[in-house]
């Protein structure tokens, strides 16, 4: 495959999108929700490889599942109020 994520390399959002095989809007959503830490350089995000590696770790997946379940619970509670 050849697409190895290097811990200390710096990636653009487009490179991150390609590495993770996700859409540009998903990368932006991750950045907005601070699931990926990044720095803005010249108005564009730069993402360290270790952030991308952290994102695909099992711990982050567990956090995302918990976040989803909490959101789902709040939505169900709101719907039940109707």
C-alpha positions in Angstrom: 0.0 0.0 0.0 2.8 2.4 0.9 0.7 5.0 2.8 2.4 4.8 6.1 1.5 7.5 8.6 4.7 8.9 10.1 4.3 10.1 13.7 6.4 13.2 13.3 5.4 14.2 9.7 3.1 17.1 9.1 0.0 16.5 6.9 -2.6 18.7 5.2 -6.3 18.1 5.5 -6.2 16.6 1.9 -3.4 14.2 2.9 -5.2 13.3 6.1 -8.4 12.6 4.1 -6.5 10.3 1.7 -4.6 8.5 4.5 -7.8 7.8 6.5 -9.9 7.2 3.4 -12.6 9.6 4.5 -14.3 12.7 3.0 -13.0 16.2 3.3 -16.1 17.1 5.3 -15.4 14.3 7.8 -11.9 15.7 8.3 -13.3 19.2 8.9 -15.9 17.7 11.3 -13.1 15.9 13.2 -11.2 19.2 13.4 -14.2 21.2 14.5 -15.1 18.7 17.2 -11.4 18.6 18.2 -11.1 14.8 17.6 -7.9 15.7 15.7 -5.7 18.4 17.1 -4.2 20.7 14.4 -2.4 24.0 14.0 -3.4 26.6 11.4 -0.5 27.8 9.2 -1.3 30.4 6.6 -5.0 29.8 7.0 -4.7 26.1 6.4 -4.7 23.2 8.9 -1.5 21.2 9.5 -1.9 17.9 11.3 0.8 15.9 13.0 1.0 12.2 12.1 0.7 11.2 15.7 -2.7 12.9 15.8 -3.9 10.8 12.9 -2.5 7.7 14.5 -4.2 8.6 17.8 -7.5 9.0 15.9 -7.4 5.4 14.6 -6.5 3.9 18.0 -9.0 1.8 19.8 -9.3 4.3 22.7 -10.5 7.0 20.4 -13.1 4.6 18.9 -14.4 3.9 22.4 -14.7 7.6 23.1 -16.5 8.2 19.8 -19.0 5.4 20.6 -19.6 6.8 24.1 -20.1 10.3 22.5 -22.6 8.8 20.0 -24.5 6.9 22.7 -24.8 10.1 24.8 -26.0 12.1 21.9 -28.6 9.4 21.0 -29.8 9.3 24.6 -30.3 13.1 24.6 -32.2 13.0 21.3 -34.5 10.2 22.6 -35.2 12.1 25.7 -36.1 15.2 23.7 -38.4 13.2 21.4 -40.0 11.6 24.4 -40.9 15.1 25.7 -43.1 15.6 22.7 
